[in-house]
């Protein structure tokens, strides 16, 4: 017990390798399509080049280079005069050539950074490099069931065998490698969310595509006293600390879970005076743990050598020639200044480019605060409830603005517009006027409301007495009675005022 009490405090040191699929029409070194197809048959989007057949030569996709340059500019990275490709050699079934065309000592981008928010503070993580490479194929790990059941997909550690699909092989990848600047798995999740946000704004990434972002994370534990006041750690300390690499994490949440587990596992080993093996581990999403895959490779194990079939690429002028759009942080600040939105509303409305675009289209026609309330609170809330995205309704902008127009003109109450009309529009695909007419939701005229108010007062003498006795809930009860009589077509605020006027006579 005394030895445990004296043990030094440990902190995690985490670095990331984030593999981002770039959105291009064709693969990086051949003309095979990258468009996703539902229920696509395995190994049908392949050719001699992406299958690595003898005599097939790679041809570099210019669109992939342009997308990578955009990422480099967004990360404020250095883009060199010249970049080139190498062969990274290792045997694995998802690499039909037994090597991967990638970049080694001359990456397309280097020395960048990304700023993000974590727990109310701004953090900046350094990006060591970001380079282009080809994606391997995908593996389906299969476990045989009982004789009366079909085979089923499982995790790699439980599989009886694996099937390989080369449809993904050759999809353009950009690998973003950070410095070991993270000290907490939650920071990692916040960073990944910000990186994905930037990539979406650049138009080079589709988060909805399966496997579009995959994370390899390196983690080691060091003594807290080795971390300087500025957060820096001596290179010798980092080199002496055994680290593990957790491979193929597929989500922000998964990264946080995998690294939290790995931090606790290593810390427990060290506390029991056991060695942390330097190895590669697999994250099992089902069980939330990591399992050993193999000893960790070192750089020399990959036997890099130049890709003779691809000449060096001159990219010195690409950074100036290729423009990037307004990025999320800049748009957030513009929304606050131009539209007068508070920080929370501006953040919510710029979290995705498609949402920000939709909001600006609505704000062109209505007061910015009114547009923000409808888009950020009402519409996004209903879409999230239905597991829908803003892209599902972007072609219905006119219907949405028509609904706001009807509320603004007091032709339908806000309550009915939000709780009946909008929900029916999303569920049944109808326009707002159709819903209002079908459901009889037009606002009640003054005479109808006045009649309902008089009836509510006459029919509920106890509530009237409670109101005069100062019971605060009585007026709300009477408002509810009037709303019920008018089928919800009266404005609650107007009803409240009319009731008080009549009751105070």
Wavefront OBJ file of the C-alpha trace (Angstrom):
o trace
v 0.000 0.000 0.000
v 2.844 2.388 0.804
v 4.509 1.750 -2.546
v 1.209 2.459 -4.376
v 0.806 5.720 -2.461
v 4.314 6.839 -3.460
v 3.922 6.012 -7.145
v 4.235 8.981 -9.462
v 1.161 10.351 -11.204
v 0.887 9.215 -14.820
v -0.541 11.098 -17.796
v -1.310 9.834 -21.315
v 0.500 11.116 -24.378
v -1.551 10.649 -27.541
v -0.860 11.200 -31.225
v -3.186 10.483 -34.144
v -3.021 9.241 -37.696
v -6.341 10.174 -39.275
v -7.153 8.570 -42.638
v -9.612 10.680 -44.621
v -11.257 9.453 -47.821
v -11.235 12.318 -50.319
v -14.326 12.904 -52.436
v -13.361 12.368 -56.083
v -15.243 10.788 -58.977
v -12.577 8.175 -59.604
v -9.832 6.394 -57.683
v -6.451 7.975 -57.127
v -4.421 5.993 -59.665
v -7.043 4.603 -62.066
v -10.395 5.410 -63.654
v -12.586 3.153 -61.482
v -15.581 5.002 -60.017
v -15.765 5.873 -56.319
v -19.516 6.633 -56.295
v -21.193 4.580 -53.560
v -23.840 2.140 -54.767
v -26.399 0.504 -52.501
v -25.996 -3.259 -52.160
v -22.880 -3.137 -54.329
v -21.460 -6.534 -55.246
v -17.938 -7.088 -53.889
v -14.999 -6.814 -56.289
v -16.964 -5.224 -59.140
v -15.366 -1.742 -59.157
v -11.890 -2.931 -59.951
v -9.438 -2.871 -62.843
v -5.902 -4.187 -63.504
v -4.381 -1.085 -61.876
v -6.188 -1.178 -58.535
v -5.817 -4.966 -58.464
v -2.055 -4.609 -58.974
v -1.908 -6.870 -62.018
v 1.434 -7.092 -63.880
v 1.957 -4.360 -66.467
v -0.762 -2.020 -65.130
v 0.552 1.484 -64.461
v -0.791 4.148 -62.069
v -1.899 7.583 -63.319
v -2.318 10.272 -60.641
v -5.794 11.798 -60.188
v -5.462 15.615 -60.337
v -8.677 16.122 -58.328
v -7.166 14.191 -55.413
v -4.142 16.486 -55.383
v -6.368 19.577 -55.471
v -8.409 18.250 -52.535
v -5.225 17.559 -50.557
v -3.929 21.086 -51.227
v -7.213 22.504 -49.901
v -6.766 20.496 -46.707
v -3.193 21.760 -46.416
v -4.312 25.377 -46.771
v -7.041 24.917 -44.157
v -4.415 23.484 -41.767
v -2.050 26.391 -42.568
v 0.542 23.810 -43.568
v 3.679 24.196 -45.666
v 3.261 22.953 -49.244
v 6.651 22.199 -50.837
v 8.047 22.954 -54.267
v 7.980 19.265 -55.124
v 6.349 16.150 -53.731
v 6.766 12.514 -54.682
v 5.384 9.048 -54.032
v 6.907 5.916 -52.520
v 6.042 2.261 -52.104
v 5.325 1.129 -48.551
v 5.935 -2.602 -48.509
v 4.097 -5.017 -46.298
v 1.964 -8.070 -46.883
v -1.699 -7.864 -46.000
v -4.654 -9.348 -47.889
v -6.323 -5.976 -48.529
v -3.286 -4.796 -50.533
v -3.293 -6.781 -53.780
v 0.121 -5.435 -54.860
v 1.732 -6.245 -51.479
v 2.694 -2.576 -51.283
v 0.834 0.697 -50.863
v 1.556 3.763 -52.970
v 1.981 6.552 -50.427
v 4.301 9.446 -49.575
v 7.341 9.163 -47.358
v 10.011 11.881 -47.044
v 8.322 14.499 -49.260
v 4.689 14.783 -48.122
v 2.292 17.173 -49.802
v 1.726 19.100 -46.534
v 3.842 19.551 -43.402
v 3.989 21.627 -40.219
v 0.323 22.610 -39.976
v -2.037 23.077 -37.067
v -5.701 22.929 -36.140
v -7.411 24.978 -33.444
v -10.489 23.640 -31.656
v -12.506 24.153 -28.485
v -12.415 21.739 -25.573
v -14.298 22.308 -22.308
v -14.583 26.029 -22.995
v -10.904 26.540 -23.843
v -9.153 26.931 -27.184
v -6.566 24.249 -27.992
v -4.128 24.075 -30.883
v -2.713 20.750 -32.029
v 0.267 20.620 -34.379
v -0.044 18.570 -37.565
v 3.291 16.992 -38.423
v 2.329 16.015 -41.961
v -0.590 15.268 -44.242
v 0.061 13.114 -47.277
v -1.735 11.343 -50.112
v -1.990 7.589 -50.498
v -4.291 4.881 -51.781
v -6.859 3.185 -49.583
v -6.547 -0.604 -49.197
v -9.505 -2.890 -49.774
v -11.925 -3.786 -47.007
v -12.130 -6.978 -44.973
v -15.245 -8.753 -43.767
v -14.484 -10.964 -40.787
v -16.766 -13.998 -40.701
v -17.670 -16.461 -37.967
v -19.440 -19.702 -38.823
v -22.673 -20.235 -36.931
v -24.558 -23.449 -36.168
v -25.572 -25.544 -39.157
v -29.048 -23.992 -39.321
v -27.750 -20.395 -39.312
v -26.010 -18.295 -41.963
v -22.469 -17.073 -41.483
v -22.295 -13.700 -39.781
v -19.944 -10.755 -39.592
v -17.908 -10.510 -36.393
v -14.763 -8.878 -35.017
v -11.302 -9.863 -36.204
v -10.430 -11.612 -32.943
v -13.478 -13.921 -33.169
v -13.491 -14.632 -36.910
v -13.036 -18.040 -38.499
v -11.931 -16.424 -41.751
v -11.977 -13.094 -43.610
v -13.326 -12.052 -47.011
v -11.684 -9.304 -49.058
v -13.509 -6.698 -51.153
v -11.258 -4.597 -53.410
v -13.949 -2.087 -54.422
v -12.455 0.399 -51.951
v -8.857 -0.298 -52.981
v -7.406 2.793 -54.643
v -9.846 5.333 -53.178
v -7.883 8.552 -52.507
v -6.807 8.860 -48.885
v -5.221 11.738 -47.042
v -3.438 10.746 -43.867
v -3.262 13.551 -41.300
v -0.552 12.869 -38.705
v -0.545 14.956 -35.530
v 2.185 15.549 -33.013
v 1.652 13.756 -29.666
v -0.119 16.840 -28.300
v -3.177 15.225 -26.718
v -3.338 14.548 -22.989
v -6.912 13.292 -22.710
v -9.146 11.073 -24.885
v -11.876 13.722 -24.706
v -9.521 16.162 -26.420
v -9.123 13.659 -29.219
v -12.866 13.495 -29.762
v -13.157 17.306 -29.860
v -10.274 17.515 -32.355
v -11.824 14.905 -34.655
v -15.163 16.697 -34.622
v -13.457 19.956 -35.621
v -11.351 18.261 -38.314
v -14.436 16.652 -39.847
v -16.238 20.012 -39.735
v -13.381 21.678 -41.664
v -13.188 18.848 -44.215
v -16.909 19.111 -44.893
v -16.667 22.881 -45.421
v -13.862 22.281 -47.923
v -16.149 19.972 -49.913
v -13.549 17.181 -50.017
v -15.189 14.724 -47.616
v -18.494 12.913 -47.106
v -19.035 11.860 -43.492
v -21.964 9.667 -44.529
v -19.820 7.311 -46.586
v -18.925 4.082 -44.807
v -15.283 4.099 -43.716
v -14.754 7.711 -44.797
v -12.729 8.543 -41.678
v -10.615 6.036 -39.783
v -8.257 6.692 -36.909
v -5.067 5.028 -35.740
v -4.070 6.322 -32.303
v -0.746 6.004 -30.493
v -0.777 6.202 -26.696
v 1.878 5.939 -24.010
v 1.902 6.790 -20.303
v 4.574 9.040 -18.779
v 5.078 10.619 -15.385
v 3.243 13.915 -15.002
v 6.452 15.578 -13.770
v 7.947 15.082 -17.260
v 5.385 17.453 -18.799
v 6.598 21.056 -18.878
v 4.503 24.035 -17.838
v 3.874 24.746 -21.528
v 2.797 21.147 -22.133
v 5.995 20.147 -23.948
v 7.707 16.819 -23.344
v 11.362 16.053 -23.989
v 11.933 13.887 -27.080
v 14.022 11.445 -25.037
v 11.129 10.868 -22.639
v 8.772 10.166 -25.546
v 11.225 7.758 -27.174
v 11.768 5.795 -23.990
v 8.057 5.347 -23.275
v 6.615 2.174 -24.779
v 3.529 3.019 -26.790
v 0.721 1.042 -28.336
v -1.068 1.801 -31.573
v -4.816 1.185 -31.707
v -5.835 0.584 -35.321
v -8.876 1.272 -37.460
v -11.116 3.205 -35.086
v -14.130 4.325 -37.093
v -15.767 7.147 -35.117
v -15.144 10.100 -32.797
v -16.895 8.311 -29.950
v -14.961 5.122 -30.689
v -11.665 7.026 -30.483
v -12.524 8.370 -27.047
v -13.650 4.929 -25.834
v -10.630 3.090 -27.251
v -8.129 5.541 -25.799
v -9.862 5.667 -22.418
v -9.671 1.887 -22.225
v -6.049 1.827 -23.385
v -5.040 4.549 -20.899
v -6.555 2.575 -18.022
v -5.028 -0.707 -19.236
v -1.513 0.725 -19.432
v -1.825 2.559 -16.136
v -2.897 -0.655 -14.386
v 0.045 -2.558 -15.891
v 2.526 0.048 -14.704
v 1.010 0.129 -11.211
v 1.504 -3.654 -11.027
v 5.151 -3.269 -12.135
v 4.445 -4.974 -15.445
v 5.842 -3.859 -18.795
v 3.734 -2.185 -21.462
v 4.451 -4.041 -24.683
v 5.046 -1.912 -27.766
v 2.422 -3.422 -30.052
v -0.471 -2.845 -32.412
v -3.919 -3.402 -30.920
v -7.445 -3.687 -32.332
v -10.413 -1.807 -30.853
v -13.445 -4.043 -30.346
v -16.420 -1.671 -30.550
v -18.845 -4.310 -29.275
v -16.996 -4.876 -26.009
v -15.319 -1.454 -25.749
v -11.843 -2.922 -25.259
v -8.597 -3.309 -27.200
v -6.974 -6.638 -28.066
v -3.449 -7.408 -29.200
v -2.968 -7.889 -32.963
v 0.792 -8.024 -33.519
v 4.068 -6.478 -32.458
v 4.278 -2.876 -33.634
v 6.118 -2.332 -36.906
v 8.911 0.179 -37.150
v 9.679 2.413 -40.113
v 12.433 0.097 -41.371
v 9.945 -2.781 -41.578
v 8.118 -1.073 -44.454
v 11.199 -0.880 -46.754
v 10.159 2.378 -48.422
v 11.505 3.042 -51.886
v 10.544 5.457 -54.627
v 7.530 4.775 -56.865
v 9.278 4.598 -60.241
v 6.001 4.706 -62.207
v 5.032 8.163 -60.889
v 7.265 11.186 -61.554
v 7.842 13.888 -58.937
v 4.970 16.352 -58.777
v 5.582 20.120 -58.906
v 3.066 21.756 -56.568
v 4.683 25.067 -55.626
v 2.028 27.203 -57.329
v -1.002 25.092 -56.370
v -1.403 26.781 -52.977
v -1.935 30.180 -54.610
v -4.009 28.862 -57.497
v -6.487 26.764 -55.508
v -8.991 28.713 -53.393
v -10.747 27.426 -50.300
v -14.177 28.527 -49.019
v -14.980 30.361 -45.805
v -14.144 27.962 -42.962
v -16.405 27.287 -39.953
v -14.649 29.553 -37.425
v -14.700 32.505 -39.829
v -18.335 31.883 -40.707
v -19.238 31.631 -37.032
v -17.733 35.039 -36.346
v -19.425 36.519 -39.406
v -22.812 35.212 -38.260
v -22.330 36.924 -34.903
v -21.347 40.210 -36.510
v -23.618 40.262 -39.549
v -26.742 38.714 -38.043
v -26.282 39.647 -34.373
v -26.539 36.034 -33.193
v -25.273 34.901 -29.813
v -22.384 32.451 -29.580
v -24.598 29.403 -29.014
v -26.863 30.067 -32.004
v -23.932 30.917 -34.277
v -22.130 27.723 -33.253
v -25.184 25.537 -33.838
v -25.918 27.111 -37.228
v -22.354 26.732 -38.521
v -21.587 23.240 -37.236
v -22.315 21.972 -40.742
v -21.949 23.873 -43.988
v -25.315 22.689 -45.302
v -27.052 24.030 -42.181
v -25.265 27.384 -42.473
v -26.234 27.654 -46.157
v -29.871 26.844 -45.345
v -29.959 29.424 -42.564
v -28.578 32.168 -44.779
v -31.228 31.411 -47.403
v -33.945 31.792 -44.749
v -32.329 34.899 -43.209
v -32.517 36.626 -46.601
v -36.311 36.665 -46.232
v -36.921 37.043 -42.481
v -35.479 38.652 -39.379
v -32.168 36.881 -38.557
v -33.267 36.025 -34.994
v -36.562 34.605 -36.237
v -34.741 32.595 -38.914
v -32.251 31.315 -36.320
v -35.017 30.184 -33.966
v -36.807 28.287 -36.719
v -33.713 26.654 -38.227
v -31.492 26.036 -35.190
v -34.181 25.050 -32.702
v -37.353 23.957 -34.473
v -36.215 22.430 -37.764
v -32.974 20.813 -36.581
v -34.747 19.416 -33.540
v -37.412 17.752 -35.675
v -34.821 16.440 -38.137
v -32.670 14.969 -35.360
v -35.717 13.253 -33.862
v -36.353 11.587 -37.226
v -32.682 10.743 -37.828
v -32.773 13.030 -40.864
v -30.160 15.502 -42.114
v -30.568 19.013 -43.458
v -29.747 17.658 -46.920
v -33.059 15.781 -46.801
v -34.989 19.073 -46.885
v -32.749 21.518 -48.756
v -34.919 21.129 -51.859
v -37.968 22.143 -49.756
v -36.635 25.551 -48.733
v -39.613 27.305 -50.353
v -42.067 25.215 -48.311
v -40.210 25.966 -45.083
v -40.097 29.717 -45.721
v -43.785 29.590 -46.670
v -44.544 28.113 -43.248
v -42.676 30.949 -41.498
v -44.530 33.421 -43.715
v -47.902 31.967 -42.652
v -46.945 32.238 -38.972
v -45.665 35.782 -39.476
v -48.980 36.731 -41.121
v -50.879 35.105 -38.206
v -52.619 32.668 -40.535
v -51.526 29.774 -38.329
v -50.372 29.818 -34.710
v -46.738 29.195 -33.851
v -47.770 26.196 -31.732
v -49.703 24.547 -34.566
v -46.994 25.406 -37.079
v -44.313 23.745 -34.961
v -46.237 20.817 -33.487
v -48.561 19.884 -36.352
v -47.729 21.507 -39.681
v -43.936 21.053 -39.700
v -44.103 17.523 -38.339
v -46.683 16.519 -40.948
v -44.582 18.160 -43.669
v -41.588 16.025 -42.665
v -43.553 12.821 -42.116
v -45.830 12.954 -45.167
v -44.036 15.236 -47.604
v -46.945 17.705 -47.835
v -46.686 21.475 -48.217
v -47.720 23.793 -45.342
v -50.889 25.080 -47.028
v -52.053 21.508 -47.676
v -51.564 20.547 -44.043
v -53.305 23.649 -42.695
v -56.304 23.143 -44.964
v -56.576 19.407 -44.274
v -56.275 19.778 -40.499
v -58.367 22.954 -40.275
v -55.588 24.880 -38.569
v -56.278 28.385 -39.803
v -56.251 30.942 -36.994
v -59.593 31.632 -35.326
v -61.170 35.062 -35.859
v -61.754 37.440 -32.948
v -65.443 36.592 -32.608
v -64.726 32.866 -32.372
v -62.058 33.424 -29.719
v -64.307 35.806 -27.753
v -67.087 33.198 -27.759
v -64.689 30.496 -26.550
v -63.419 32.781 -23.773
v -66.955 33.482 -22.572
v -67.828 29.783 -22.593
v -64.666 28.818 -20.700
v -65.436 31.360 -17.958
v -69.076 30.267 -17.685
v -68.277 26.540 -17.614
v -65.466 26.709 -15.035
v -66.602 28.784 -12.021
v -64.108 27.061 -9.690
v -61.195 28.152 -11.879
v -62.629 31.687 -11.958
v -62.796 31.735 -8.153
v -59.206 30.406 -7.960
v -58.047 33.167 -10.314
v -59.645 35.849 -8.131
v -58.051 34.185 -5.079
v -54.625 34.633 -6.675
v -54.032 31.016 -7.787
v -51.478 31.340 -10.611
v -52.408 28.078 -12.307
v -56.046 29.025 -12.830
v -55.388 31.297 -15.797
v -53.336 28.591 -17.515
v -56.188 26.136 -17.066
v -58.650 28.566 -18.633
v -56.292 29.281 -21.530
v -56.140 25.547 -22.145
v -59.927 25.333 -22.215
v -60.127 28.108 -24.813
v -57.413 26.509 -26.934
v -59.308 23.235 -26.819
v -62.522 24.929 -27.936
v -60.760 26.639 -30.845
v -58.887 23.523 -31.889
v -55.573 25.204 -31.080
v -56.186 27.867 -33.716
v -56.132 30.804 -31.297
v -52.962 32.571 -30.217
v -52.273 31.618 -26.553
v -50.951 35.089 -25.729
v -54.035 36.769 -27.119
v -56.270 34.309 -25.258
v -54.453 35.028 -21.995
v -54.988 38.764 -22.466
v -58.681 38.399 -23.324
v -59.307 36.164 -20.318
v -57.624 38.546 -17.891
v -59.546 41.470 -19.352
v -62.873 39.674 -18.897
v -62.036 38.308 -15.427
v -60.837 41.689 -14.139
v -64.017 43.538 -15.145
l 1 2 3 4 5 6 7 8 9 10 11 12 13 14 15 16 17 18 19 20 21 22 23 24 25 26 27 28 29 30 31 32 33 34 35 36 37 38 39 40 41 42 43 44 45 46 47 48 49 50 51 52 53 54 55 56 57 58 59 60 61 62 63 64 65 66 67 68 69 70 71 72 73 74 75 76 77 78 79 80 81 82 83 84 85 86 87 88 89 90 91 92 93 94 95 96 97 98 99 100 101 102 103 104 105 106 107 108 109 110 111 112 113 114 115 116 117 118 119 120 121 122 123 124 125 126 127 128 129 130 131 132 133 134 135 136 137 138 139 140 141 142 143 144 145 146 147 148 149 150 151 152 153 154 155 156 157 158 159 160 161 162 163 164 165 166 167 168 169 170 171 172 173 174 175 176 177 178 179 180 181 182 183 184 185 186 187 188 189 190 191 192 193 194 195 196 197 198 199 200 201 202 203 204 205 206 207 208 209 210 211 212 213 214 215 216 217 218 219 220 221 222 223 224 225 226 227 228 229 230 231 232 233 234 235 236 237 238 239 240 241 242 243 244 245 246 247 248 249 250 251 252 253 254 255 256 257 258 259 260 261 262 263 264 265 266 267 268 269 270 271 272 273 274 275 276 277 278 279 280 281 282 283 284 285 286 287 288 289 290 291 292 293 294 295 296 297 298 299 300 301 302 303 304 305 306 307 308 309 310 311 312 313 314 315 316 317 318 319 320 321 322 323 324 325 326 327 328 329 330 331 332 333 334 335 336 337 338 339 340 341 342 343 344 345 346 347 348 349 350 351 352 353 354 355 356 357 358 359 360 361 362 363 364 365 366 367 368 369 370 371 372 373 374 375 376 377 378 379 380 381 382 383 384 385 386 387 388 389 390 391 392 393 394 395 396 397 398 399 400 401 402 403 404 405 406 407 408 409 410 411 412 413 414 415 416 417 418 419 420 421 422 423 424 425 426 427 428 429 430 431 432 433 434 435 436 437 438 439 440 441 442 443 444 445 446 447 448 449 450 451 452 453 454 455 456 457 458 459 460 461 462 463 464 465 466 467 468 469 470 471 472 473 474 475 476 477 478 479 480 481 482 483 484 485 486 487 488 489 490 491 492 493 494 495 496 497 498 499 500 501 502 503 504 505
